[in-house]
């Protein structure tokens, strides 16, 4: 399946977290294989999408070098990935109203698959549900998913009125399917949350340079 086989989809890089386990700062600006993780995510997700934006809070100038729109949460208090997804859905509705889908991925996943968006759309279409997320070795990855812009009002109500923060509780209301990937030889959704993970990512890249 190529981009021509699924609806135009906006990609959002989720960089809105506090990165406590990494000691603060932007996890995506850490390096693996000589380049930043966010650059690796852009290189993998960009060709699959009709455009990319970055969900990030704080001073946007630190990410200006990416030359991508920087979209902060408008739900206060670091409300988690759902707030970043809502920000992306709202941005899509306002800036690219012809795009009805958003695909999300965190900026700490250096080995994202090149067929992520295609397989999420394929799983969603086959199951006839509005939402899809990635799963590897039986473990779902809720922030790595596909989201219809049409659900943004419901998501805002869940976040602002109901104080809902759990992705899987909200997605279960509407219907979601998982698209599966193997976790061997390398889990494509490996995420670098802590300094030890960066060393592991370097070792994986050295052992499997094609990933």
PLY file of the C-alpha trace (Angstrom):
ply
format ascii 1.0
element vertex 211
property float x
property float y
property float z
element edge 210
property int vertex1
property int vertex2
end_header
0.00 0.00 0.00
1.37 3.42 -0.99
0.24 6.94 -0.07
-2.06 6.89 -3.07
-3.92 3.93 -1.54
-5.07 5.63 1.68
-6.58 9.02 2.53
-4.30 12.05 2.92
-3.00 11.98 6.47
-1.29 14.63 8.57
1.54 13.38 10.78
2.07 14.78 14.27
5.29 14.24 16.21
4.43 14.16 19.92
7.13 16.08 21.79
4.96 17.56 24.50
6.07 15.41 27.45
8.26 16.37 30.38
10.96 13.69 29.73
11.54 13.17 33.47
13.29 9.81 33.05
15.66 11.37 30.51
16.48 14.14 33.00
14.32 16.76 31.31
14.64 18.43 27.94
13.54 17.07 24.59
14.05 13.32 24.18
13.85 13.77 20.44
17.00 15.89 20.46
19.08 13.03 21.87
21.22 11.27 19.28
21.20 7.72 17.99
23.53 6.70 15.19
24.89 10.21 14.89
21.55 11.93 14.30
18.78 13.17 16.54
15.90 10.82 17.19
13.45 13.43 15.94
15.34 13.58 12.63
15.01 9.82 12.34
11.28 10.04 13.07
10.83 12.77 10.46
12.75 10.75 7.86
10.52 7.72 8.47
7.12 9.31 8.99
7.41 12.24 6.58
7.19 10.26 3.32
4.06 8.50 4.63
2.14 11.72 5.31
0.71 14.70 3.46
2.54 16.97 5.92
4.08 17.00 9.39
3.63 19.13 12.50
5.27 18.96 15.92
3.29 19.04 19.14
5.59 20.70 21.67
5.15 22.94 24.68
7.48 25.65 25.95
9.64 27.88 23.76
9.10 26.86 20.14
12.37 28.52 19.09
14.34 25.47 20.23
12.71 23.46 17.44
12.71 26.15 14.76
15.52 24.35 12.92
13.02 21.62 11.97
11.15 24.11 9.76
7.83 22.52 10.74
4.77 24.04 12.42
5.10 23.83 16.22
1.68 23.29 17.81
1.40 23.47 21.62
-1.30 21.95 23.82
-4.17 24.25 24.65
-5.35 22.01 27.49
-3.42 23.20 30.56
-1.32 21.18 32.94
0.59 18.76 30.68
-2.48 16.61 30.12
-0.55 13.89 28.28
-0.58 12.54 24.73
-4.33 13.02 24.27
-3.81 16.78 24.61
-1.18 16.67 21.89
-3.46 14.66 19.64
-6.28 17.13 20.23
-3.95 20.02 19.34
-3.10 18.23 16.08
-6.75 17.53 15.25
-7.65 21.17 15.86
-4.71 22.36 13.74
-5.71 20.05 10.91
-9.33 21.27 10.99
-8.16 24.88 10.87
-5.15 24.75 8.54
-5.73 21.77 6.24
-9.50 21.18 6.27
-9.28 18.79 3.33
-7.35 16.30 5.49
-9.56 14.09 7.65
-6.91 11.93 9.36
-3.98 12.45 11.70
-1.26 9.87 12.45
0.71 10.31 15.67
4.11 9.12 16.82
6.34 10.13 19.74
9.71 11.71 19.08
11.56 9.05 21.10
11.04 6.12 18.69
14.10 5.91 16.41
13.06 2.77 14.49
9.51 3.54 13.35
8.34 1.35 10.45
8.17 2.80 6.95
4.69 1.31 6.48
3.17 2.64 9.70
0.45 4.85 8.23
-0.49 2.41 5.47
-0.95 -0.47 7.89
-2.89 1.63 10.39
-5.27 2.69 7.63
-5.52 -0.88 6.35
-6.37 -2.23 9.80
-8.92 0.52 10.44
-10.61 0.00 7.10
-10.74 -3.79 7.43
-12.23 -3.60 10.94
-14.61 -0.75 10.01
-13.69 1.27 13.10
-12.58 4.92 13.33
-9.34 4.43 15.28
-6.19 2.33 14.99
-3.00 1.96 17.00
0.26 0.09 16.61
1.03 -3.14 18.45
4.21 -5.21 18.60
4.66 -8.62 20.19
1.14 -8.35 21.59
1.81 -5.01 23.32
-0.23 -2.02 22.11
1.34 1.42 21.75
-1.60 3.82 22.21
0.25 7.07 21.33
1.23 5.61 17.94
-2.06 5.73 16.16
-4.50 7.01 13.60
-7.13 9.59 14.56
-10.11 11.03 12.64
-10.38 14.81 12.78
-14.14 14.33 13.10
-13.72 13.14 16.71
-11.96 16.28 17.94
-15.03 17.76 19.69
-15.61 14.52 21.60
-11.94 14.36 22.56
-12.00 17.95 23.82
-15.05 17.17 25.96
-13.31 14.09 27.38
-10.16 16.06 28.25
-11.66 19.31 29.50
-14.98 18.27 31.03
-14.32 14.66 32.07
-10.61 15.10 32.87
-9.91 11.91 30.91
-6.19 11.22 30.47
-6.07 7.55 29.47
-5.83 7.01 25.74
-7.22 3.48 25.77
-10.29 4.44 27.80
-11.21 7.15 25.32
-10.49 5.11 22.19
-12.56 2.19 23.53
-15.65 4.40 23.39
-15.42 4.73 19.62
-13.88 1.48 18.41
-10.21 0.79 17.81
-8.17 -1.92 16.14
-4.47 -2.74 16.53
-2.14 -3.17 13.57
0.53 -5.76 14.40
4.29 -5.78 13.86
6.86 -8.34 15.04
9.24 -7.25 17.76
12.19 -9.23 16.39
14.92 -8.69 15.52
14.18 -5.11 16.63
10.94 -3.74 18.00
9.99 -0.94 15.58
8.36 0.89 18.49
11.38 0.79 20.80
11.38 4.10 22.67
14.29 5.88 24.28
12.86 7.04 27.59
16.02 7.01 29.70
19.80 7.31 29.19
20.23 3.52 29.29
17.77 3.26 26.39
20.02 5.44 24.25
22.89 2.99 24.78
20.57 0.10 23.90
19.42 1.89 20.75
23.03 2.37 19.67
23.70 -1.33 20.24
20.61 -2.31 18.24
21.62 -0.06 15.39
25.14 -1.47 15.37
23.81 -5.05 15.30
21.10 -4.32 12.72
22.30 -1.39 10.59
19.40 -1.80 8.17
16.73 -0.81 10.69
0 1
1 2
2 3
3 4
4 5
5 6
6 7
7 8
8 9
9 10
10 11
11 12
12 13
13 14
14 15
15 16
16 17
17 18
18 19
19 20
20 21
21 22
22 23
23 24
24 25
25 26
26 27
27 28
28 29
29 30
30 31
31 32
32 33
33 34
34 35
35 36
36 37
37 38
38 39
39 40
40 41
41 42
42 43
43 44
44 45
45 46
46 47
47 48
48 49
49 50
50 51
51 52
52 53
53 54
54 55
55 56
56 57
57 58
58 59
59 60
60 61
61 62
62 63
63 64
64 65
65 66
66 67
67 68
68 69
69 70
70 71
71 72
72 73
73 74
74 75
75 76
76 77
77 78
78 79
79 80
80 81
81 82
82 83
83 84
84 85
85 86
86 87
87 88
88 89
89 90
90 91
91 92
92 93
93 94
94 95
95 96
96 97
97 98
98 99
99 100
100 101
101 102
102 103
103 104
104 105
105 106
106 107
107 108
108 109
109 110
110 111
111 112
112 113
113 114
114 115
115 116
116 117
117 118
118 119
119 120
120 121
121 122
122 123
123 124
124 125
125 126
126 127
127 128
128 129
129 130
130 131
131 132
132 133
133 134
134 135
135 136
136 137
137 138
138 139
139 140
140 141
141 142
142 143
143 144
144 145
145 146
146 147
147 148
148 149
149 150
150 151
151 152
152 153
153 154
154 155
155 156
156 157
157 158
158 159
159 160
160 161
161 162
162 163
163 164
164 165
165 166
166 167
167 168
168 169
169 170
170 171
171 172
172 173
173 174
174 175
175 176
176 177
177 178
178 179
179 180
180 181
181 182
182 183
183 184
184 185
185 186
186 187
187 188
188 189
189 190
190 191
191 192
192 193
193 194
194 195
195 196
196 197
197 198
198 199
199 200
200 201
201 202
202 203
203 204
204 205
205 206
206 207
207 208
208 209
209 210
